[in-house]
Amino acid sequence: MKIAILPGDGIGTEIMAEAVKVLAVLDLPFETETALVGGAAYEAHGHPLPESTLALAKAADAVLFGAVGDWKYDKLERQFRPEQAILGLRKHLGLFANFRPAICYEQLTHASSLKPELVAGLDILIIRELTGDIYFGQPRGRRVAVDGHFPGAEEAFDTMRYSKPEIERIAHVAFQAARRRSKKVTSVDKANVLETFQFWKDVVTEVHAQYPDVALDHMYVDNAAMQLVKAPKAFDVVVTGNMFGDILSDEAAMLTGSIGMLPSASLDKHNKGLYEPSHGSAPDIAGKDLANPLATILSAAMMLRYSLNQPDAADRIESAVKAVLSAGLRTGDIWSEGTQRVGTREMGDAVVAALHGQVAGKTITTRTAGIIKG
Ligand code: NAD
């Protein structure tokens, strides 16, 4: 097995170093190869996703990605901006299903902006479609309006579209994921206003006929946004389109306290995937040993479970993370009175030590971590 390691920019290199350290102690039969991506690749090769990096990602069994971006690249032409590397990888690797678990660790309930009783034990999974919707629909652009409220005025437009196979394949992914959890899917749409999402709702309902053991309900996106902060534990698997998923998954992320804790996976139809923390390159704290590496370490665990067929190793990592939290170690983003503040490297070292059984923590059952709900 081969893992492509793409650290990227900012805190990407720091958090990736910790994840690689954790992977190294598992004693598994895989090799890793590292390549530049994002701003670092632009500096070295003139492109955020050089051919050599793309070739490595294509040849690998899985990709572990740090984060890309820096404000200093904001003025570059869009095609050269670091973030284009992520879109390019998604496109070239055929990654269409984005898994964003939002898990609130019992040790961190107070870190959420919601009341602890609303988030304690939270374990939901947002599945976002990645290839369609208004993000990629053509035509798009700027023009002079010929009709509308202001004919003759400058205007901009995008096109929202979904094909039936695109909706079918993400619906299958959601129902299959739900089968491994609480057997409940909420499909989020805006069918009351948008033709595209009435179609989405019809197709999801049609696919559901093949999963009679899974419950399906439909919710408008505005209500879903509200319910996520009102009663988040009422959800289990949420499936939605590219734009609604982008927004709702960030909202769900914040329920858990810190974006520094949240892993994600983007999968193709063969379960090959790109695994990355949900956060960006955090230029404000880069190079200061302040970043929380746990989202990246947990992304590595997801990679072992979904693409590399090593569920036991994934369980071991997730247990080690919980043991470290139980022992009271916290990076700045999750620190609170009475816990011990540590840096990026110290947190990674603690997870490694826990894998060797050297951190005192509670006995932990691990099936609930990640995607599989016990
Ligand atoms: P960000 O996620 O990088 O940071 C938002 C806030 O969260 C910052 O205050 C940051 O310090 C904090 N934070 C993020 N990760 C953290 C961690 N692991 N530990 C502790 N604190 C953490 O988002 P942003 O500031 O809007 O964007 C910064 C750059 O990252 C931009 O160039 C943006 O385009 C890029 N970005 C990249 C990705 C990606 O690589 N997938 C995703 C989002 C943003």
Residues whose N, C-alpha, C, O or C-beta is under 5 A from the ligand:
A	BS01	NAD	G66 A67 V68 G69 D70 W71 E83 G260 P277 S278 H279 G280 S281 A282 P283 D284 I285 L290 A291 N292 D333
